[in-house]
Amino acid sequence: MSPFEHDSSAEIELDEQPLSPFGRGLLVGLAVFLVAGFGLSLYLKPDPNGYGTHQQLGLPECTIRALFNGPCPGCGMTTSFAHFVRGEFRASAQANPAGLWMAAGCVALIPWCGISAYRGRLWGVDDPWPAAAVLTASWGGTSLLVWAWRWWL
């Protein structure tokens, strides 16, 4: 075989690699963490201001809002999740559109984690790092865009 020929039998696709017990445990742990987060969101009463719901957990007022009288990129995120779990999607988007987008993604991640852990292989994903990077960048980018929009309006 010449050096330019491709030997496909020597390649092992990532999707064919089984998950280790630790990897399966991480997926189950992530799913449980997300379900618990949604449960906590259901427990919290959405603040009518559209932000400040996190203070029901004993957390302080947003430092950026207190210092600069303006929102931070995460302002309204907890309130958005609290509306989302109640099916109040318009109110969720009004509190923080990035929160609505993030909550929807987290809902999709729960069954994905469960199916992948059950199968012992990542479902529909060859390499988790690019997918995680896209999710993180899209959620973070949306948060920053919403923040910029609110700050300069």
C-alpha positions in Angstrom: 0.0 0.0 0.0 1.3 3.4 -0.9 1.7 6.2 1.7 -1.2 8.0 0.0 -3.7 5.2 0.3 -6.1 5.3 3.2 -6.5 2.2 5.4 -9.9 2.5 6.9 -9.6 -0.7 8.9 -6.9 0.9 11.1 -9.2 3.8 12.1 -11.4 3.6 15.1 -14.3 6.0 15.2 -14.9 7.8 18.4 -18.6 6.7 18.3 -17.5 3.1 18.4 -15.5 3.6 21.6 -17.5 2.5 24.6 -17.9 4.8 27.6 -16.1 3.9 30.7 -18.1 3.3 33.9 -16.8 6.7 35.0 -18.1 8.3 31.8 -21.5 6.7 32.2 -21.6 7.9 35.8 -20.7 11.5 34.7 -23.6 11.4 32.2 -26.0 10.1 34.9 -24.7 12.7 37.3 -25.2 15.5 34.8 -28.8 14.4 34.1 -29.5 14.3 37.9 -27.9 17.7 38.3 -30.1 19.2 35.5 -33.3 17.6 36.9 -32.5 19.0 40.4 -31.9 22.4 38.9 -35.3 22.3 37.2 -36.8 21.1 40.5 -35.2 24.1 42.3 -36.5 26.4 39.6 -40.0 25.0 40.2 -39.7 25.7 43.9 -38.7 29.4 43.3 -41.4 32.0 42.7 -40.4 34.2 39.7 -39.7 37.7 40.8 -42.2 40.2 39.1 -39.2 42.6 38.4 -37.8 40.0 35.9 -34.7 39.6 38.0 -33.9 38.9 41.7 -35.4 35.5 42.0 -32.0 34.1 43.1 -32.3 36.1 46.3 -34.9 33.6 47.5 -31.9 31.2 47.9 -30.3 33.6 50.3 -27.9 35.0 47.7 -27.2 38.7 47.6 -28.4 41.3 45.1 -26.5 41.4 41.8 -23.3 43.3 42.5 -23.2 44.8 39.0 -26.8 46.0 39.3 -26.1 47.5 42.7 -22.8 49.2 41.7 -23.7 50.4 38.2 -27.5 50.4 38.2 -27.5 48.2 35.2 -27.8 44.5 34.4 -25.1 41.9 34.3 -25.1 39.2 31.5 -26.8 36.8 33.9 -29.5 39.1 35.2 -32.9 37.5 35.0 -31.5 34.0 34.3 -32.9 32.4 37.5 -36.2 34.2 36.9 -36.2 32.9 33.3 -35.7 29.3 34.4 -38.5 29.7 37.1 -40.9 30.8 34.3 -39.7 28.1 31.9 -40.5 25.2 34.3 -44.0 26.6 34.6 -44.5 26.7 30.8 -44.5 30.5 30.8 -42.2 30.8 27.8 -43.0 34.4 26.9 -42.2 35.5 30.5 -39.1 33.4 30.4 -37.9 35.2 27.3 -38.8 38.6 28.8 -36.7 37.8 32.0 -33.7 36.8 29.9 -33.9 35.3 26.3 -30.6 33.5 26.9 -32.2 31.8 29.9 -35.0 30.5 27.7 -32.4 29.2 25.2 -30.3 27.6 27.9 -33.3 26.0 29.7 -34.4 24.5 26.4 -30.9 23.1 25.7 -30.8 21.6 29.3 -34.1 19.9 28.7 -32.7 18.3 25.6 -29.5 17.3 27.5 -31.4 15.2 30.1 -32.7 12.4 27.8 -29.4 12.6 25.7 -27.4 11.9 28.9 -29.8 9.1 29.8 -29.8 7.4 26.4 -26.0 7.8 26.1 -25.4 6.3 29.5 -27.8 3.4 28.8 -26.2 2.6 25.4 -22.7 3.0 26.8 -21.8 5.2 23.8 -22.5 8.9 23.1 -25.7 9.2 21.1 -25.3 11.0 17.8 -22.0 12.6 18.8 -18.6 11.4 17.7 -16.6 13.8 19.8 -18.2 15.6 22.7 -15.8 18.5 22.9 -16.8 20.4 19.8 -20.5 19.9 20.7 -19.8 21.2 24.2 -17.9 24.2 22.8 -20.8 25.1 20.4 -23.3 24.9 23.3 -21.1 26.9 25.6 -20.3 29.6 22.9 -24.0 29.9 21.8 -25.3 30.2 25.4 -22.5 32.6 26.4 -22.8 34.6 23.2 -26.5 34.9 23.6 -26.1 36.1 27.2 -23.6 38.7 26.1 -25.8 39.9 23.3 -28.8 40.2 25.6 -26.6 42.0 28.1 -25.3 44.5 25.5 -28.8 45.1 24.2 -30.1 45.8 27.7 -27.1 47.9 28.8 -27.2 50.3 25.8 -31.0 50.6 25.5 
